[in-house]
Amino acid sequence: MTTPDTVREQKMIFGLERNVFLLGLVSMFNDLSSEMVQAIMPVFLTSVLGAPIVVVGVIEGVADAIASTLKIFFGWISDVMNRRKSFAVFGYLLSTSTRPFLIFARGYGDVFVLRAIDRVGKGMRDAPRDALISESTTPQTVSFSFGYHRAMDAIGGTLGPLAAFILFPLVYYSYHTIFLVAFVVGICGVLTFLFVREVKRPDGATAPRFDIKLLRDNRRFVVFLISVFVFGLGALPLSLLVLRSPEVGLGVASVPLFYLVANFARVTASIPFGKFADTFGKRKIVSIGFMCALVAYLWLIVAQSFWGLFASFVLIGVFNAATDGIQRAMVARLVDPQIRATGQGFLNAAVGISALLAGTIGGVLWTYISAQAALVYAASMSFAGLVMFLVLMNVRFRE
């Protein structure tokens, strides 16, 4: 973590260090751009390029696996070079640059290659960016800073599909126009980086060699990772959970509404939970988030009304708000400063890989057995992860 003197050199904007404020804008622009494309990509693949439905899932699964794996590697390289900004800038630029090339896609193989390149960019940028956030703030405000960042990310992720929904008919359903607009929006995020400052470790220490000793010397962090991974195995994707709506007789038209409910709850709760974590402790807030997810899954099993589903999706949004940014803040305190980006890479990989497995297992159970079977699985893994987190993370460490 940076020293207070280092932080005071940064201009404060709306109570946030300048780097933190600007990195929130970068994520908002990037997610707005990315989700504009992703909102129309399934239809583009199946209707325009003639891809089987299974290909849509394969492309996303492989792409996310690439990103999750690379986050560890680029996090460690960032620590070795003691550089954050250059990795983040190039990662965002690489992802954004793929969007106009979608215009020239003639088959789903082309989309697969471009999507893979996009995820390489994500794998390159996420861990160094999160390390830069933690090194641009103080220990007293780190959770608040990450809460703000994740809220901005969620805002972009919400506005992206909405923008695509509004623009698509206005541009006469031109996929190419949407791809170009998304590229321009993404470039706005990259250009914002011109005003972000690099924050190097004041001690000048370099990262240790990448081997098993790296984890053995950070056992509390390993316990944390295992807990997060086990819990993540039950974290069903929102795109699957919203399918509970038509199953209880509310109709397909209600699906986007519950998607919006969860995202709105996440956006509005992220910053307050960040502040609470700085005041009352990160573990307490993350535990509350895990409990919210567990209750939501159990509620979704028995819910048969609009308000039952509404409450469940509010809890899902609160779960994301109470865990996403604060887990990143915990990493900043659990690992040595020399491997801060590596630690963020491991966390991102644990969350990403477990999410991929949760989506796959949950999707199979939902399709071939029942929605209740998938939700029972989700609740069981969530309970196991919560118990591990509460028991194993009882080892004392400075918040």
N, C-alpha and C positions, 0 to 999 in steps of 0.2 A: 504494500500500500504506500502511496506517496506520503511524504511528510506534509504537515499543515503549511509549512512555508512554501513548498512547491505548489500546493493547491491555490494558495492565495495569489500566486502570480497570474492565475487565470481570471478572466473577467466573468463575473456572475451574471447569468441571464435567467430571470424568473426564479431566483433562488437555487439555480443549478450551476455547476461549473460549466464554462463555455464548451469544453470538449463533450461533456455529457449531454448538454442541450443539443449540440450539433449532431452528435451520433444518433440521437433519437430521431432527428429529422431525416438523416440518411436512411435509417431503417424504415421509416414511414414511406418515403419515396420509393424505396426498393420493393417493399411488400405491396404497395399499391400497384407498381409496375408488374411485379411477378404474378399477383393474383388476378390482374386483368387478363393475362394470358391463360392462367390455369383455369379460369372460369369458363373459357370457351374451348380449351384444349380437348376435352373428351369428345365434344361434337366434331371438332376439326379433324381429329384422328379417325373417328368412326364414319362420319358422313362424307368428308371431303377426300380423305386418303384411303378409306376403305379398310381400316384396321379392325380386327376382331376386338370385342370388348375386353377379352383377357389381356390383350397387348397393352391397354391403358394401364392396368394394374402392374404389369411386368415392368413397363418403362418407369413408373413412379417408384416401384420397389427397388429396382436396381440403382436408380439415380440417388435415392435417399441413402442406400447402403454405401455408395461411393462417397457421398458427403460425410457420412458418419465416420468412416474409416480415415479419411484425409484430415479431419479436424485434429486428431491426435498428432499426426506427423507435422502439420504446419504449425500447430501450437508449440511443439518442441523446437522447430526451426526458428520460430519467432523468439523463443527464449534464448536460444543459442546466439542469435544475431542481435538480441536486445533491441528489436525493432517491432513495432506494432502497426503503425499507420500505413507503411508501404504494402504490407501483406493485405490489409483490409481494403485499401484502395484498389489494388490489382484484382482482388477477389470479386469485389462489387462490379468493377469494370468488365471482367471476364463474363460474369453472369448476364449483365445488361447487354453486352455485345451480341449475345446469341439471338436476341429477340427479332431484329430485322431479318436475320438469315432464315427465320421460319417462313418468310415469304417465298423462298426458293425451294422449300421442301416438296419433294415429289412422291415421297413414300414415308411410311412410318419409321423406316430405318433411319431416314434423315432426321426425323424428330428425336429419335432415340439418341443419336450422336450429339445433337444440340442440347438436349436435356442433360446428358451426361456432362458436357462441358459446363453448363450452367451450375450443376452440383459440384463440380471441381472448384468453381469459384466460391461457392458457399463453404466448402471444406477448407478453403484457403483463408477465408476472411473471419469466420465466426469466433474462433478461439483468440486470435490476436486482438480483435475488436473488443471482446469481453474483458481481456486483460487490460486494454487501454482504458476502458471505463473504470475498472477497479483502481487503476493507477492514476486516474484523473480526479479522484475524490478522496474523502477522508474515511477512516473506519466508522465514524459516527453517522455518516450519511450514505454509506455504500449500498445498503438495501433500498433506500429511497431512490438512489440514482438508477439502479437496475430496474426498480419498479416503474420509473418513468420511461426507461428505454423500452421495456416490454409492452407498456401501454401504447407507446407510439408505434411499435411493431404491429400490435393488434389493430390499431386504428387504420394503418395502411392495409392490413389484411382484410378488414371489413369494407373499406372504401373501394378496393380493387374490383371485387365482383359487382358492387353496386355501380361503379363507373362503366364496367363492361355491359351491364344490363341496360344502362341508359344510352350509352353510345352506340351499341350494336345496331339497333334499328335506325338511328340517325345517320349512320354511314352505310345504310342499305345492306347490312349484314356482311360487310366486307371484313373478312378475317385479317387481310393484309393491313388494313387501316388500323385495326386494333393493335396489331403487332408493332406498327410504327409509333403509335401514340404511347404504348407501353415503353418503348425504347427511349423516347424523349423524356418521359417521367423518370425512368431509371437514371438517365444521364444527369438529371437535376440532383439526384442523390449523390452521384459520384462527384459532381462539381462542388457540393457542400463540403467535401473533404478538403478543399483548398483552404478552409478556415480552421481545420482541426490541427492541433499541434501534437507532435510526438512527445511522449513523456517517457524518458528512459529511467531505468533504475538508478538512483543516485549512488548506490554502492559500486556500480559498474560490474557486479559479479555476473558470471556467465552460467548457463544451465549445465548441469552434470550430464555425463554420458547417458544415453537412452538405454537402460537395461532394467532388469527386475528389481535392482536395488532402488531404483527411482520410486517404486511403489512400496517396497519394504520399509523405507525410511519415512513414509507418510501413511502409516497404518490407519489412522483415524479417517483419512481421506478415502482409503480403500473400503472401509466399512460403510462410509457414506455412499460411495459409488454402488456397492452391492445392494444397499437398501433402495436406492433410487431405481436401479435396474429391475429389481424384483417387483417393486410397485409399478414400474412402467410396463411390465408384461401384462398388466390388467388395464392399462389406460387406453381404452378403445377410442378410435378416431371419431371426431365429431360427425364426419360425413356418414359414419355407420350408425351412430346413436340417433341421429335425426330421423332415421327410417322407422323408429318406434312410433312416430306420429301417425302415419297411415295405418299402421297395424292396430291401433286402438280406435280407428274409425274417424280420425280428424281430417283425412283427405291429404292428397299430395300437395295441395296449395299451402298447407301449413308448415311444410318442411323448411322453407327459407326463413320463416318466422322464428322457429326454435334455434336455427343457426344464428340468427341475429341476436336472440335473447342471450345465448351463451357468450357471444363475442362482446355484447354491450356490458354484461356483468364483468367480464374480464377486464375491459378497458377502464371501467369506472372504479374497480377495486384494486387495480395494480399499484397505483401510487399510494393510496392509504395503507395498504398492507406493507409496502416498502417502509413507510414511516413507522408503522407498528413494530416491524422487525428490528429496526434500529433502536427502538425504545424498549421493547419487551423481550427481545431475543429472537434470533432467526429460527432456531429449532422449534419454538412454540408455534410460530406462524406456519412453517412448513407442515407441522403435525396437524394443525387445523385444516390446512388445504387437503392433506391426505384423507382426513376424516370426512370432509365435504364430498370428495369423490366417492368414497365408500357408501355414504348415505345416498348419494345420487343414483348409483348403480342399483342399490337395493330398492329404492323408490321406483326406478324405471321398470323393475320386474313386475310390480303390482299396480302401477299407475294406469288408470283407465279413463282419465279425464284431461281436459285441457290444462287445468290448473295444477294437476299432479305432474304433468310433463313440464309445465312452465317452471315449477319449483325445482325440478330435477336439473333442468338446463341452467338455471341461475346458479345452482350449486356447482355444476361443471365449470362455469365461468369463474366462480370464486376460487375453485380448486386451482385453475391455471394461474390466476392472479396471485395466489398465496404461495406458489411453488416456483414458477418459471424463473422470475428474476431473482428471487431470494436464494434459490439453490446456487445460482451463479455467484451471489454475494458470499455465500458460505464457502465456496471454493477459494475465494480470495483470502479467507482467513485460515483455511485448513491446509494449504500447501505453502511451501517456502516461496519467497518472492522470486527466486531464480527460476522457478518452473510454473509461474502463474498461468501463462498461456497454455502450457502442456496440461495443467489441471483442468482448465476450461475445455480443452480438447477432449479429455477423457469424459468429462461430464456430458458434453454434447453428444459424444459417441454412445455413451450408456443410454441416454434418453432416446436418441435416434434409432439405435438398434432394437431396443426394447419396444419402441413404438411400432417399428416395422413388424416385429414378431406378434405384438398384440393385435395389430390390424389384420394380419394373416390368419392367426388362430381364431380371433373373434369373428372374422368374416366367414370362415369355414363352419364354425359352430352355428352362426346365425343362418347361413344358407341351408345347411344339410340337417340341422337338428331343430333349433328354434331360437328366437331372440332371447328367450328366458335363459337358455343354456349359455349363450354368449355372455349375458349379464351376470349370471351366477359365477362363471369363470372370472369375469372382470372383478367382481366383488371379492372373490376368494384371493386373487393375487394382490388386490389392493389391501386387504386385511393383512396378508403375510408381509407385504412391504411396510405397512404401518407399524406392525409389531416389531419388525427388525429395526426400523428407524428409531422407535421409542426406546427399545431395550439396548441395542448395540451403540446407539449414539448417546447413551447416558454417560459415556466417558467424558470427563470434563475437558472442555477447551474454551479458550477465550472467544466470546462472541464477536 
